[in-house]
Amino acid sequence: MKLLNIINILNVIYKYLFIYNILGENMASLTLAIPKELKEEMEKHKEINWSEIARQAIMQKLALLAKMDELLKKSKLTESETIRLGRKVNKKIAERLNAEG
């Protein structure tokens, strides 16, 4: 995942958690393992609150998952049908990308 995508995700998490802080909700701790190279890049920007960035990314992902759950609630496809359809879509996309060079 590119650093810019991570930053965007983390921004959303920050907004979500900021709202929880205002409401007085308790905060839990989470420990992340990241590649050494990523940590080195982060250390170049000490002015950034990386915990807030991580919270925003998690919040954005949870929001996306909630939307997906809402869409899937209405689906009448079985899991096996969904997998089969996904494989067909992936195959067609690969064929098109290979044709484009």
Backbone hydrogen bonds, N-H to C=O, Kabsch-Sander energy under -0.5 kcal/mol:
donor,donor_aa,acceptor,acceptor_aa,energy
6,I,2,K,-2.1
7,I,3,L,-2.6
8,N,4,L,-2.4
9,I,5,N,-2.5
10,L,6,I,-2.6
11,N,7,I,-2.0
12,V,8,N,-1.5
13,I,9,I,-1.8
14,Y,10,L,-2.3
15,K,11,N,-1.8
16,Y,12,V,-2.2
17,L,13,I,-2.8
18,F,14,Y,-2.6
19,I,15,K,-1.7
20,Y,16,Y,-1.6
21,N,17,L,-2.5
22,I,18,F,-2.2
23,L,19,I,-1.8
24,G,21,N,-1.2
25,E,20,Y,-2.6
34,I,32,L,-0.5
39,K,35,P,-2.0
40,E,36,K,-2.3
41,E,37,E,-1.9
42,M,38,L,-2.4
43,E,39,K,-2.2
44,K,40,E,-0.6
44,K,41,E,-0.9
45,H,42,M,-1.9
48,I,45,H,-1.7
50,W,48,I,-1.2
52,E,49,N,-0.5
53,I,49,N,-1.8
54,A,50,W,-2.4
55,R,51,S,-2.3
56,Q,10,L,-0.7
56,Q,13,I,-0.7
56,Q,52,E,-2.2
57,A,53,I,-2.0
58,I,54,A,-2.2
59,M,55,R,-2.4
60,Q,9,I,-0.7
60,Q,56,Q,-2.4
61,K,57,A,-2.2
62,L,58,I,-2.5
63,A,59,M,-2.3
64,L,60,Q,-2.2
65,L,61,K,-2.6
66,A,62,L,-2.3
67,K,63,A,-1.9
68,M,64,L,-2.4
69,D,65,L,-2.8
70,E,66,A,-2.1
71,L,67,K,-2.2
72,L,68,M,-2.8
73,K,69,D,-1.7
74,K,70,E,-0.6
74,K,71,L,-0.9
75,S,72,L,-1.1
82,T,78,T,-2.2
83,I,79,E,-2.4
84,R,80,S,-2.4
85,L,81,E,-2.5
86,G,82,T,-2.6
87,R,83,I,-2.3
88,K,84,R,-1.9
89,V,85,L,-2.3
90,N,86,G,-2.6
91,K,87,R,-2.3
92,K,88,K,-2.2
93,I,89,V,-2.5
94,A,90,N,-2.5
95,E,91,K,-2.5
96,R,92,K,-2.3
97,L,93,I,-2.7
98,N,94,A,-2.5
99,A,95,E,-2.1
100,E,96,R,-1.8
101,G,97,L,-0.8
